[in-house]
Amino acid sequence: MKTLPLGPQTDCPNLPRVGFGGMPLSIKGRPDESSAVGVLHAVLDAGVRLIDTADVYCVDHTDIGHNERLFAKAVASWNGDRDAVLIATKGGLIRPEGRWEQDASPTALRRACENSLQALGVERIDLYQLHAPDNKVPFAETIHALAKLRDEGKIRWVGLSNVSVAEIETAREILPITTVQNRLNPFFRESIKDGVVSHCATHGIGFLAYSPVGGGRLNQTLPNHSVAREIASKHDATTHEVVLAWVLAQGESVFIIPGARSVKNGVSSLRADAIELSAEETARLNDAEWSIA
């Protein structure tokens, strides 16, 4: 698979552009542990080297760290080169009674980071990302908290998620930013329209596209999308693979982190990297109707 530098720092590794997002393996409707580990082993065998998790990928507050523990177990029991796998995690959200709420205060971030270190079984997290800005906490205060954790050796590289260009620049005044993880798919293109994707490319920041096929209900509409289906047939691909290829084509520093609950779907995503969309095909996908109704 093609590779890209994870971020602008000289010590950042080059990684395949197709990663794996772990959320579906730990939220409501998740598979049993053995099946989940099998999915992770399959995508690692297929070439994935960037896997993305978060402390809040779980059912509720009693289950915090479920996905991180699952990833740690899967990587430890995998037969490949474990040192080549980069596990990225996130802090800044909480799950009281299963709700998704923000808490990116310095105290909460420190607690979340230390819990993630324990769940992952590591002394330092390679890539630790702010899950989302907290409107109750000054953004710079949150970033200074991440800088302190990095200075203490608990974090190697810092990433941001669900952020604007202005927030990226505020953060970069405080510490180097390695990655930005925002939503990007044909249904939701705010990261393109608001300039985040191009800003990341300009500064060598890895852009990690989450929900790259739309997520949930929208994902299920893709097999019936006439334009995507026609283009997929020309590439002997699925509509999902074509949409993933479209996302990869949106910027020079774009990675995708699709999730999956089955080996079949997990491995299918990697085939997107080999699809070379023509300018005409890309334009047709750009101009097609992508209804969210």
N, C-alpha and C positions, 0 to 999 in steps of 0.2 A: 504493500500500500504506500501511497505518497505520504510524506512526512512534512511537518512544519515545526519550527521552534515554538515551544510552549509560550515563551514570552521574550521580552527584550533583553533580559539579563544574560550575560555571557555564559553562565553556568546552567542555563535552562536546556533541557534535553530536546532533541527532535523526536516528535511522536507522530504515529499515524493519525490522520485527520478524523478517523471514525473512532470515537470512544464509546463508552457505555454508561447510561444513567441508571442508577439502582433503585429509584423510587418504586416502580411497580412491584418489586420483589418484597416490599416490606409494608405497604399500606393495605387498606381493606381489600380483600380479594386476593391476597398474596398466595403464592404456591407454598407447599411445604418446604422445609429447609433443604431436604435432599434434592428436590427438583430445582430449587433456586441455586444451590451450589453447582448443579449440573449446567444450568444456563451460563453462569459465570465462567466455569471451566471451558465451555464450548466457545464463548466469544474470545477468551484469552488464547485458546488453541488456534482460533482463526486469525489472530493478529492484533486484537485490541490491547493497548498498553496504557490507556488513560481511562480510569473508572471513577465515576463521580457519585458521591454519596452525601449524606447530611445526617446530623444527629436526629433531626425531626422526621426522617423517613421511617415512619412507624405508625402505629394505630392511635396512640394517645400518650399522655405524659408518663404513664406507667411503663411504657415500651421504648423510651428514649434510647437511641443508640442501636436499635435492632439492625438497621441496614449496615452500619459500620461494623458491628460484630460479625454479621454475615459475610461481608467482604473480607474481613481479616481471616475468617475461617477458610473461605474459598481460596484465597491467595496462598495461605499456608499449606493447604492440601493439594495445590496444583503442582504438576510435574515439570512445569517450565521454569524459566529464569525469573524468579520472584523479584529480584532487584530491578528488573526492567519494567516492572509495573508501577505506575504512579497512581496512588489513591488520593483523590482530592475530596475534601469534605467541607462542610459549611457550618456556621453558627450565626445566631441572630434572630431565630424564630423559636417559638415554644408551642407546645401542643396541649394546653389545658383542656381536659375532657374531649380531646380529639379536635379542638378548634386550631386554626392556624393564626397565631398572633405574633407580633413583633416584640422583641426585647434585645436590643443591641446596646444596652448599657455596658460600661466597662466591667462591672461586676458580673453580669450575666455572660458576657463573652468569655471572660476568664474561666468561669465555671464550665461553660460549654466546651471550651478548648481543652481543658484538663480532662473532662469526661470523655471527649473524643480520643485523646491520647490513650486513655485506658481502654476504650472500646476497640480501638485499632491495634492495640498492643505495640505501640511505637514510642520512642522517646522524642521524636520530632515529626510533625505533620508536613509533608512535602508542599502541599498547596492547601491553604486554609482561606476560605472565601466568606466574606460577609454575605449572608443569605439575602438581606434586603435592608435598605436604610430604615431607621426607626424614627418616625416623626415626633417621638417624645424625647429624643436625644439629639443634641447637636451633632451633625454628621462628622465634623472634624474631631469631636470627642471620641466617637466610635473608632475612627481611623487611628487616632493616637493610641487607643487601647490595643488595636491590632499591631501597631508598631512596637509597643512595649512587649507583647507576646513574642514577636519576632526577635527583638533584641535579647530576650531571655533564652532564645534557642528552642522555643516550643513550636515555631513555625519556620519553614524555610522560605516559601514564597507566599505572597498575599494576593488574593483575588477579590473581585467585587461581583455582586449579582443584582440584577434588577435596578440598574443605575442609569443615569443620564450622562451626557458628555460633561456637563458642568460638575457633576459629582466625581467623575473620573479625574478631572483636572484638580479639584479640591484635594482628592486623595493623593495624587501624584506630587503635590507640594509638600506632603508629609512623609511619604515613603514610596519606594518603587512599586508599581502595580504590574503584576505578571499576566493576569487574565481578567476578562469580563464575561460573565455568564448571564445572558439575557435571552428572552424568548425570540425565536425567529422561525417562521414557516410561511407558506404562501397565504395563509389566512390572516396572519398577524405580522405586519412588516414594520412595526414602529421602530425597531432598532436600525432599520435602513433609513426610514424617513427622518428620524431624529438625528441621524449622523453617527450613531454609536459604532456601527460596523466599520465605516470608513475611518473614523477616529482611531479605532483599534489598529487598523491596517497601517495607518500613518505612523503610529508609535510602536509598532511591533508587538502589540499586546494581543495575546491569544483570545479570540472571541469564541466562547463555548456556547453553541446554539442549543438551548433546551426546547423541548416540545417541537422537534424539527418536522414532525408530520402532523402537528396540530393537537395531538393529545386526545384521549378518550373518544367522545362522540365524533369529533371531526375526523379523526383518524379512520373511523369506520366508513366514512363517505368516500374515501379515495378510490376504491375499486370501481366506483360508478362515475368518476370524474372523466368526462369524455376526452378532454385534451390530454390529460395525464395518461389515460388508458391508451390512446392512439400512439403517443410518444413511447410509452413503455413497450408496446408491441414491436416497434422498430428496433429497440435495444434488447429484445428478449429479456425484459425485466418486469418487475412488478411496478404498480403505480407508486407504492411506498418508496421503492428504490429510486424512482425518477424524482420524486419530491425531495428526497434526501440529497440527490445529486444537484438539484436546483439550489438547495440551501448551501451546499459546499461551494457553489459557483458564485456566491454573493460577495465574497471578499478574500483578500490574499492571506488573511490570518484566521479563517473560519475553520473551526472543528465542529463536529456534531456529536451529541451525546444521547442518542435514542435509547430508550429503555425497552425491555421485553420481558414477558413472563414465560416464554417458551424458547427452546433451543432454535427451532426453525426461524422464528422472527428475529432472534438475536443475531444469528449468522447472516440472515438475509440483508440486514442493514449494511454489512461490510461491503456488499457488492456495489453499493452506490458509488464507492470511490473509483470504480473502474468505468463508470458511465461518463462519456464525454458529450455533453449536450451541445448541439450546434447553436450558433447565434439565433437562428430562426426558431429553434425549439425553445430556447430560453425566453425569447420575446413572446412566443405563444403562451408559455406558462405565466409570464409576467402579466399578460393582458387578459388571461382567462378569468372567468367568474369563480370566486372561491367563497361560497355562501357559508355564513356561520349561523344562519337561521335554523 
